[in-house]
C-alpha cells in the first residue's frame, strides 16, 4: 500500500468553505480512479512552531504504486490539483508531497 501525504500552506484568505470544497472534490476522486483505498484530511494541531505554514493535510491510501501513478495523471486529479495550487501560498511552493510504503 502507498500512502500519498500532501501538506498544504493555504493563502491567508482561503476560508474553511473553500478548503471543504477542495477536500470534498478530492474525496470524490475514488468514484473516478481505481485503487484508492481511503482518503482523509485534517488540520495540523501541533503546539510546536515548526509547521512553516503547512497547517492543512490530506492523504490517500492506494493499493500500490501503479494505482498512485494512475491517480497522478488522471484528468480529475489534475483539475482539483490546479484548484488547490491556486489557493496555496506561492502556488506549487505551498504544496509538500510525501509518499510512503504503508503496511
Phi, psi and omega per residue, in radians:
X1 nan 2.435 3.078
X2 -1.907 2.218 3.013
X3 -1.792 2.092 -3.124
X4 -1.768 1.846 -3.037
X5 -1.832 2.293 -3.115
X6 -2.274 2.075 3.066
X7 -1.755 2.436 -3.056
X8 -2.152 2.411 3.009
X9 -1.953 1.578 -3.097
X10 -1.228 2.705 3.028
X11 -1.081 2.651 -3.133
X12 -0.973 -0.548 -3.097
X13 -1.522 0.010 -3.125
X14 -1.299 2.053 -3.064
X15 -1.569 2.969 -3.101
X16 -1.075 -0.625 3.135
X17 -1.108 -0.716 3.113
X18 -1.139 -0.773 3.101
X19 -1.058 -0.785 3.123
X20 -1.056 -0.712 3.120
X21 -1.084 -0.748 3.132
X22 -1.148 -0.759 3.137
X23 -1.168 -0.611 3.081
X24 -1.140 -0.721 3.099
X25 -1.111 -0.722 3.102
X26 -1.104 -0.796 3.135
X27 -1.038 -0.587 -3.131
X28 -1.259 -0.201 -3.131
X29 -1.108 -0.454 -3.133
X30 -1.111 -0.348 3.078
X31 -1.346 -0.259 -3.063
X32 -2.021 -0.344 -3.018
X33 -2.201 2.185 3.140
X34 -1.317 2.764 3.049
X35 1.517 0.036 3.076
X36 -1.484 2.110 3.138
X37 -1.598 -0.596 -3.056
X38 -2.818 2.679 3.001
X39 -2.370 2.364 3.092
X40 -2.461 2.660 3.019
X41 -2.427 2.730 -3.083
X42 -2.797 2.770 3.003
X43 -1.676 2.484 3.092
X44 -1.175 2.256 -3.138
X45 -2.062 0.282 -3.141
X46 -1.137 2.638 3.038
X47 -1.712 -0.084 3.110
X48 -1.421 2.416 -3.118
X49 -1.490 0.889 -3.032
X50 -2.071 0.111 -3.027
X51 -1.339 -0.290 3.128
X52 0.964 0.527 3.110
X53 1.563 -0.122 3.105
X54 -1.470 1.369 -2.996
X55 -1.817 0.065 3.090
X56 -2.222 2.558 -3.004
X57 -2.540 2.499 2.921
X58 -2.465 2.810 3.075
X59 -2.620 2.642 3.016
X60 -2.034 2.492 2.922
X61 -1.840 2.211 3.138
X62 -1.982 2.640 3.128
X63 -1.034 -0.655 -3.098
X64 -2.873 3.130 -3.112
X65 -1.111 -0.584 3.133
X66 -1.110 -0.701 3.111
X67 -1.152 -0.733 3.085
X68 -1.063 -0.764 -3.118
X69 -1.128 -0.659 3.091
X70 -1.132 -0.693 3.084
X71 -1.055 -0.776 -3.068
X72 -1.032 -0.624 -3.084
X73 -1.742 -0.055 -3.103
X74 -1.171 2.368 -3.129
X75 -1.008 -0.604 3.129
X76 -1.156 -0.691 3.069
X77 -1.169 -0.762 3.131
X78 -1.011 -0.685 -3.118
X79 -1.173 -0.873 3.141
X80 -1.212 -0.577 3.076
X81 -1.058 -0.710 3.103
X82 -1.123 -0.664 3.096
X83 -1.135 -0.700 3.114
X84 -1.119 -0.851 -3.126
X85 -1.033 -0.624 3.109
X86 -1.148 -0.391 -3.123
X87 -1.726 -0.069 -3.083
X88 -1.722 2.643 -3.139
X89 -1.107 2.072 3.131
X90 1.341 0.285 3.141
X91 1.173 -2.206 -3.099
X92 -1.068 -0.407 3.091
X93 -1.153 -0.323 3.128
X94 -1.608 0.250 -3.138
X95 -2.223 2.265 3.095
X96 -2.178 2.164 -3.077
X97 -2.035 2.418 -3.140
X98 -2.520 2.135 3.107
X99 -1.926 2.379 3.125
X100 -2.312 2.684 2.987
X101 -1.463 2.068 -3.117
X102 -1.887 2.732 -3.138
X103 -1.968 nan nan
